[in-house]
């Protein structure tokens, strides 16, 4: 394998991404509004593709491929659940989120949720809790993206994990630190087209290489009949519960992921955000299902690999010209970078702005947007270091982050969007109860039956109602 050609091909894409980031930084007005929301200037195409690229993450080309490889057609049920949850979300909430953030002039998710309550001290408590949850959980999510990049570079070049993480962190931080969300969204759009080319091509090539769909099914059956049994011989009620769990997880994902929500907040108008629905769904799920199916096919093409999450790069190396291998590498890097850069930005804004607003104002007056850029750099470096020492799979780490955020932030977003009566005690307690419930559900292993997002959200909302009724009764007695 001619590694110099792979590096050359990949480098051309990398230079393109860095160039877009540099151009975005040049157009920046050096204000908080521009750095965090791009002055709310993005139309439906940019919102739809950027939101889709951010949602897919390193999940689809590493974790998704690996899940398809390991579980066969059963893996498609998870995708179906997420799709139904996404359709529900996009039919009900995106324009409302954009409208609320405009009316409040909120520039971050913690700030938006903090403004749900009227009491100034209560706002401070809510904002701080959401910011802390975001920093910790999104920090773990970023580490998962860097782990995905390290696995990819290890498969392509045999690089040690530390070197793979370092290269990915340097490349991503080079443009997102200076360009903010504008650089992130612009590169997302270009990366989205690269991802579409790579995922569709890999699926088509995989089908032909395996001899067609019929041959794939027959050979999968020979390897293990369960690989072609979409239900794994489970009872109907368990299948329904499994899919419903991921329907709620898909809904909860969109209601709780700050890096996704800020893209809706950054839209030109509620109408533009609402119209991004089919752009998002078409891109996100065509590429996701393409990678699940490619992972299933790889069980036939590469039957004995030690790490299924490396199936895509291993297949490309064994069967493609070095220049095309570089393109595949660019596709994998694109899907990782499009999520990691946005997560780094929301994590840094929560850390710099939302946890201590008074200190942020002081530093901003002194250093301007450079303070926010510095915190962005620090967040990226810390996440990279954490990734080097983390041993969890990309698939497991991302699922954990999705469930934890869905259990805590999603119920609060529902209350904010639907303008349900609340107070700081009920809202803050609800988020913590939902977070703990989701984590315990996964630790106890019940997530194999129903995804932890469902019990996390339900328990949190019920707890909120109990507290609100208790507060109301106490007021009546007083």
Buried (B, 14 or more C-beta within 10 A) or exposed (E): EEBEBBBEBBEEBBEBBBEBBBBBBEEBEEEBBBBBBBBBBBBBBBBBBBBBBBBBBBBBBBBBBBBBBBBBBBBBBBBBBBBBBBBBBBEEBBBBBBBBBBEBEBBBBBBBBBBBBEEEEBBBBBBBBBBBBBBBBBBBBBBBBBBBBBBBBBBBBEBEBBBBBBBBBEBBBBBBBBBBBBBBBBBBBBBBBBBBBBBBBBBEBBBEBBEEEEBBBBBBBEEEEBBBBBBBEBEEEBBEBBBBBBBBBBBBBBBBBBBBBBBBBBBBBBEBBBBBBEBBBBBBBBBBBBBBBBBBBBBBBBEEBEBBBBBBBBBBBEEBBBBBBBBBBBBBBBBBBBBBBBBBBBBBBBBBBBBBBEEBEEBBEEEBBEBBBBBBBBBBBBBBBBBBEBEEBBBEBBBBBBBBBBBBBBBBBBBBBEEBEBBBBBBBBBBBBBBBBBBBBBEEEBBEEBBBBBBBBBBBBBBBEEBBEEBEEEEEEE
